[in-house]
Amino acid sequence: MTPLFKWLPHPEYANKLSFSIVYALLASIAVNFFYQPGNIYSSGITGVAQIITTISREWIGFYIPLSLTLLLLNVPLFFLGWFKIGHKFTIFTGITVLLTSLFVQILPEETVTTDPMICAIFGGAINGVGIGYALKNGLSSGGLDFVSIAIRKRTGKTIGSISIFFNIVILFAAGILFGWQYALYSAIAIFVSGKVTDAVFTKQKKMQVTIITRNPEEVIQTIQKHMRRGITIINEAEGAYKHDKQTVLLTVVTRFELPMLRSAMKEADPKAFVSIAENVQILGRFYEEEL
């Protein structure tokens, strides 16, 4: 979307605002078209807000709108984001949460289907696309995303797996308060949402790359021109067939950077042999862009 906002004084801010609107719309569709009609409880703070809203309506007799509950629950977590993750990230996440609350309020609840399984699968998928899309573009849906990102920075675990762990509490609360069938269907929705988030948010998936080349300097310079990655050089490697001397380069990239790596290799040495191992674990320093 960047070319669309080139003429603005701060095109990157307009870009992020457009990403916020897309996420807010997807999250609102998931909640109002699938979660609420199917009595499905979402992941994270949205699920907690749904539980509080349901309690207010059925037990207290004083209805608290979901949009208001969602907004109020996010306020204390903004402090965690401000001090532990990043100021710009937290500001735009606040905008995203405001837009989500607004869209949840103004979009009507539509019963697309009464089948809770369909509501769980499609609601979870749409919600997961929204969360992954937001994270991929330097935003967050707020709530437990702040906690998940802070933990991922320390442990290296994926956002989706951390979210699934936290949301077990929500499932038990929904089961105890409203019936275990709702907890089971909500578990499906949370699982689908977590997996779709991991599929979309590819910046967290690390891949080890082994490059065998006769032009190591050109390859190194081209890769580092395209991305910020360290490279280990192994000199005097020998091919078993022709016994010719080559150089082995080792680096680790994210799945998000894979197209940039392909472009760099095509430019520097199209004849190089490149091997890629997926889902590697990293101990030690690995550069990640600030959110």
N, C-alpha and C positions, 0 to 999 in steps of 0.2 A: 504493500500500500504506500510505500515511501514516495514514489513519484507523484502521487496524488496531492501530497502535502508540501512539496518542495518550496512553494511560494510563500509559505507561512514563516514567521520569525523563528519558531522552534518546531520544525517539522517532526522531530522525534517525539515531542509531547503529544502532538496531534495523532501521531501513529499509535502511541500507547492508549490514548483515549478511545480510538477506534477499536483496539483490542479489548478494552474494558467493556465497551458496548456489546461486542460479539459474545464475550463470556456471559455478561449479565443476561442477555437474551436467551442463550442456551440453558443457563441454570434455571431461569424462570420457566421456560418451557418444560424442563424436566420436572420441576416441582409442581406446577399448576396443571399440567396435562397428564402426568403419570404418577408422581409420588402421592400427592394429596388425594386424587380420586381412588387410587388403589390401596390407600392406607399403608404406603411404603415409607419407611424412614430413611432419610438420606445419610450420607457420611458426614462426619465433622460437625461443625457448629450448626449447620443447617438442620441436621438430624436432632440436635439438642433443642433448637428453636421449635421444631415441629412437635417434640414431646411436650415442651412447656405450653405451646399454644393449645395442644389437645387437652392437657390437664386443665388449663384455664377455661376451656369450653365445656368439658364434660364433668369436671369435679368441682370447680370453684364457682362456675356460673357467671364469671366475668371474663369476656372474650378479649384476649390480647392478640392482635394481628401478627401473623407470622413475619411480615416485613419488619415490624417494630422490634420484635424479639430478636430477630437475626441481627439487626443493627446494634442493639444494646449489648448483645453478647460479644460482639467483635471489639468493642471499645477497649477493654483491658488488654486484649491481645495485641493491639497496635503498639503498646509500649514495648512488648517483647520484640516485635519487628523493628521498631525504631532503634533499639539499642543493640540488637544481636544480628540483624540482617542488613539493613541499609535504609537511609532516610528516603531516597527517591522511591525505592521499592515500596516502602510503607505508605507513602503519600498516594501513589497510584493504586495501591491495594485498597486504601480508604475510599478512593473514588469508585473503584470497582464494586466494593461492598454497598456503597450508597446507591449506585445504579441498579445493582441486583435487588436491593430492598424495594426500590421504586418500581422496577419491572414486575416483581412478585405481587406488588400491590395493585398495579394497573392492569396487568394481564388477567383476564377472567379464567376461572377454573373450568376447564373443559374435560368432560369424561370421554376420552377417546375409546377406552375399553374398560370393562369392569374386571377383566382377568388380571389377578395380582401378579402372575408370572410374567405376562407381557409387560405390565407396568414396571416391574422390577428390572427386566432385561433392557427395555428401551429407555426407561428413565435413567438407569445406571450408565448406559452407553452414552447418552446425550450429556449427562453430567460429567462423565469422564473425559469426553472430548473437550468440554468447556474448560475443565481444570487443567488438562494437559496443554491446551492451546494458550491459556493464560500464562502458565509457568514457562512455556517455550518462548514467549514474547516478553519475559521479564516482569510478569504480573503474578498476582496470587488471588485466589478466591477468598482470602482472609481466614479467620478462625484457626483451625488446627493446622492449616498450611504453614503458618508461622512456626509452630512447634515442630512440624515434620521437617521443614527446611533446616531449622537449627540443628536437629538431630542428624540429618543427612550430612551436614557439614562436618560433624564430629565422627560419625560412624561409617559413612559411605553407602549406607543402605538406600534403596530406592524410595521415592516419595510414596508410590502406591503401596508397598509392603508396610511402611511405617503407618500409613493411614489406616490400613486394614487392622493393624494391631490396636490402634487407639479406638477404633470403632466397635470393637467387641463390647465395650462398656455400653455404648448406645443400644446395641442389640439386646443385651440383658435387660436394660431399662425398659425398652419397648415390649419385650416379652413379659416381664413381670407386671407392668402396668396395663397393657392392652391385649395380651394374648400371645402365645408363642408362635402362632401361625404368622403374625405380623413380623416377629423377629426373624423367622426363617426366610420369608420373602425379602425382608430388608437386607439380610445377609447376602442373598443373591445380588441385589442391587449394588451393595457396597463392593462385593467382589468384582463384579463387572466394571464398575466405575474405576476401581484401583487398577485393573489390568488395562483398561482403555487409556487411563492416564499415563501409565508406563509406556504404552505403545506410541502415544503422541508426544510425550515429553522426552525426546531422544537425547537431550543434552546430558542426562545422567547415566547413559549407558556407555561404558568404556570398552574399547576394542584395542587389542595389541596388534601392531602392524610390523611385519618383518619384510624388509626390502633388500633384495639382492641386485646390485647395480655395478656397472663399470664407470658411472659418472657420479660418484658420491657427493662431490662439492656442489654440483649443479642441482642435484636432488635436494640436498639440505637447504640451500638458499631458497629454492622455489617453495618448499613446504613451509619454511619459516616466514616467507613473504605472505603466504595465504592464511596461516594460523599461528598461534603462539603455543608451540610445543617443543619440548626438549627431545633430542635425538642421541642415541648411543651408537658409536661407530665401532665396528669390529673389522679390522684390517686383515688383509692376507687370507681371506677365505678362499678355498679351492674347490672348484667344481669337480665332481667325481668322474664325469664323462670325458671332458677335454683337458682336465687338470689346469684350467686357466684361472688366474687370480682375479677375484672380485671382492667387493666390499659389502658387508652386511650392516644395514641400518635398522635399529629398533626404536620404536616410539609407541606411544599410547594416545589415541584420539577418542572422541565421543562419536556416537552414531550420527549426531547432528553434523559433525565435521567431515563425514565420509565423502560427500560430494566434492568438498573442497580438496580433499586428499586425492581423489581421482583426477580432478582437474590439474592439480600440481604435478602428478606423475605423468599425465599425458603431455604436459608442457616440458618437463625436465628430462624424462627418459621413458618413452613409450615401450621400450623393449625390456625394461626391468621386470624382475619376478617379484610379485607382491603377495604376501600371505597375511590374512586377517583372521584373528581369533576373537570371537565375540564374548561379551559378558565376563571380562577379566576383573579380578579384584586388585585394588591398589593399596599398598602399604607405603606410607611416605608422602612426599609432596606431589600434588597434581594440581595444576593451575585450573581454576574455574572462574568464569566471568562473574564479577559482582552483580548482584541483582538490583 
